[in-house]
Amino acid sequence: MKIDSKGNLILGTTVILITTLLLLAIFVFTTLNYMENHNIESKEDDNFKYIVDDYSNNIEVLGRDSLADACDKVYHTFKLFDSEDQIKKYLNKKLEAKNEEFSRKYDIEINSDVVSVESSDTPWKVLFKVKLNIKKNNNRYFKIVEKPVSIEGLRDPLPPAILTVASGIYVQGDKIHYKNALARYLKLRNLDSPFSYMFATSPLTIKKCPYDPYIHHGDPGVLKDCLDKGYFHESADGSCYLCRLEGKGKCPHYGMEVFIQTHTPLINDSISCSDHVVYHDHYTGQKIDKTNINSLILDSSHRKKYGLSGEDDG
């Protein structure tokens, strides 16, 4: 049977239509398959990112625990000569345990190494740098992670690092009591009126003073509240937390200072009561209020810094 031109046109159109539908079906199938695979990959990427973030957040917690461990050593008469190295050892050990935990929990491979433990641009934080290499399936993460870790709430290691607990200092509540240890320390160095520091006290835990600028300590009631709460203050002359662990009253880093409060009826000149002055600089000051047994002993520069040119307010 002979097919005329009209038949050829219908046949050709049908072939084109079928071919188009087949191509469209293939395209739709391929697209859906791609979208399904991409969705799986996206979920895997999100899961991997969650694991990395979770692990990174643990560095901050474990870094703080490592600082506390180093401080605990100092309070148990252990002498730290290199606080950074000791803290790195503590943190690497904690991270190894965390790596094994994550491996069991997430079927992931984690390698970590603490690169450094450093003083930061603020005395209230210590900077941890940790090299991470994390692998799961086709996902990879390689980076040196930096975590600033707060020291607020940790114990002040400087007094036991310098005097040692064998000197007789002890902790009661949130205060360090020096008994005669500080007076003996000053007397051995032939410093003025060492007995003014008999039974002196200082804060145990580090708390950042909220009264900033510090000149407001001269406002009514502020100094009393600062002493009652045991606040610490920023100081370019004081030592940072890492150096405090090593028993250094002064260091090249941006540090902190705290008042060592005397409780003496003596009114003669003695060492100014900022801790870096007591332990390192050794210049003298006078009682702010000679009628107050608990008055601070301060030199003129510290009086100016804290707005305490007149009478002690409490």
Residue pairs with C-beta under 8 A, 6 or more apart in sequence:
3 11
44 137
44 139
45 139
48 136
48 139
48 141
51 102
51 106
51 108
51 134
51 136
52 132
52 134
52 141
55 98
55 102
55 110
55 132
55 134
56 132
56 145
56 147
58 98
59 91
59 95
59 128
59 130
59 145
59 147
60 128
60 147
60 149
62 91
62 94
62 95
62 98
63 91
63 117
63 126
63 128
63 147
63 149
64 149
64 150
64 154
65 90
65 94
66 87
66 90
66 91
66 94
67 87
67 126
67 149
67 151
67 154
67 241
68 154
68 155
69 87
69 90
70 80
70 83
70 86
70 87
70 90
70 157
70 245
71 154
71 155
71 157
71 245
73 80
73 86
74 80
74 157
74 160
74 161
74 245
75 155
75 157
75 160
75 165
76 165
77 160
77 164
77 165
77 166
79 161
79 247
80 86
80 161
80 245
80 246
80 247
81 246
82 246
83 117
83 242
83 243
83 245
83 246
84 116
84 117
84 118
84 242
87 117
87 242
88 114
88 116
88 117
91 114
91 117
91 128
91 130
92 112
92 113
92 114
95 112
95 114
95 130
96 112
98 110
99 110
99 111
99 112
102 108
102 110
103 109
103 110
106 136
107 136
108 134
108 135
108 136
109 134
109 135
109 136
110 132
110 133
110 134
110 135
111 132
111 133
111 134
112 130
112 131
112 132
112 133
113 130
113 131
114 128
114 129
114 130
114 131
115 129
115 130
115 131
115 144
116 127
116 128
116 129
117 126
117 127
117 128
117 129
117 242
118 126
118 127
118 129
118 242
119 126
119 127
119 240
119 241
119 242
119 243
119 253
119 254
120 126
120 127
120 148
121 254
122 234
122 254
123 151
123 234
123 235
123 238
123 240
123 241
123 253
123 254
123 255
123 256
124 150
124 151
124 152
124 206
124 208
124 256
125 148
125 149
125 150
125 151
126 148
126 149
126 151
126 241
126 242
127 146
127 147
127 148
127 149
128 146
128 147
128 148
128 149
129 144
129 145
129 146
129 147
130 144
130 145
130 147
131 143
131 144
131 145
132 141
132 142
132 143
132 144
132 145
133 141
133 142
134 140
134 141
134 142
135 141
151 206
151 241
152 206
152 207
152 208
153 205
153 206
153 207
154 205
154 206
154 241
155 204
155 205
155 206
156 176
156 202
156 203
156 204
156 205
156 206
156 232
156 244
156 258
157 241
157 244
157 245
158 239
158 244
158 247
158 249
158 275
158 279
159 169
159 176
159 178
159 202
160 169
161 244
161 245
161 246
161 247
162 185
162 247
162 249
162 279
163 169
163 178
163 181
163 182
163 185
167 181
167 184
167 185
168 178
168 179
168 180
168 181
169 176
169 177
169 178
169 179
169 181
169 182
170 176
170 177
170 179
171 177
171 204
173 204
174 203
174 204
174 205
174 230
175 201
175 202
175 203
175 204
175 230
176 201
176 202
176 203
176 204
177 199
177 201
178 197
178 199
178 200
178 201
178 202
178 260
179 198
179 199
180 198
180 199
182 197
182 198
182 200
182 260
182 278
183 194
183 195
183 196
183 197
183 198
183 200
184 194
185 194
186 194
186 197
186 271
186 278
187 194
187 195
189 282
191 270
191 271
191 282
192 268
192 269
192 270
192 271
192 284
193 266
193 268
193 269
193 270
193 271
194 270
194 271
195 264
195 266
196 262
196 264
196 266
196 268
196 270
196 271
196 297
197 260
197 262
197 264
197 270
197 271
197 278
198 264
199 263
199 264
200 260
200 261
200 262
200 263
201 260
201 261
201 263
202 230
202 258
202 259
202 260
202 261
202 275
203 230
203 231
203 232
203 258
204 230
205 230
206 232
206 241
206 256
207 229
207 230
207 231
207 232
208 231
208 232
209 226
209 231
209 232
209 233
210 231
211 217
211 222
211 225
211 226
211 231
214 233
214 305
214 306
214 307
215 305
215 306
215 307
216 222
216 307
217 223
217 226
217 306
217 307
217 308
218 306
218 307
218 308
218 309
218 310
218 313
219 307
219 313
220 313
221 313
221 314
222 313
223 296
223 306
223 308
223 312
223 313
223 314
224 313
224 314
227 259
227 261
227 296
227 314
230 258
231 258
232 256
232 257
232 258
233 256
233 257
233 258
234 254
234 255
234 256
234 257
235 255
235 256
235 257
235 274
235 276
236 254
236 255
237 250
237 255
237 257
237 274
237 276
237 281
238 250
238 255
238 256
238 257
238 274
238 275
238 276
239 248
239 249
239 250
239 251
239 253
239 255
239 256
239 276
240 251
240 253
240 254
240 255
240 256
241 256
242 253
243 251
243 253
243 255
244 255
248 280
249 275
249 276
249 278
249 279
249 280
249 281
250 276
250 279
250 280
250 281
255 276
257 274
257 275
257 276
258 274
258 275
259 273
259 274
259 275
259 296
260 273
260 274
260 275
260 278
261 273
261 294
261 296
262 270
262 273
262 294
262 295
262 296
262 297
263 293
263 294
264 293
265 293
267 287
267 290
269 284
269 285
269 286
270 284
270 285
270 297
271 277
271 278
271 282
271 283
271 284
271 285
271 297
272 278
272 283
272 284
272 285
272 297
272 298
272 299
272 302
273 285
273 296
273 297
273 298
274 298
274 302
277 283
277 285
277 299
277 302
283 299
284 299
285 297
285 298
285 299
285 300
285 302
286 297
286 298
286 299
287 295
287 296
287 297
287 312
288 295
288 296
288 297
288 298
288 303
288 308
288 310
288 311
288 312
289 295
289 311
289 312
292 312
295 312
296 308
296 312
298 306
298 308
302 308
303 309
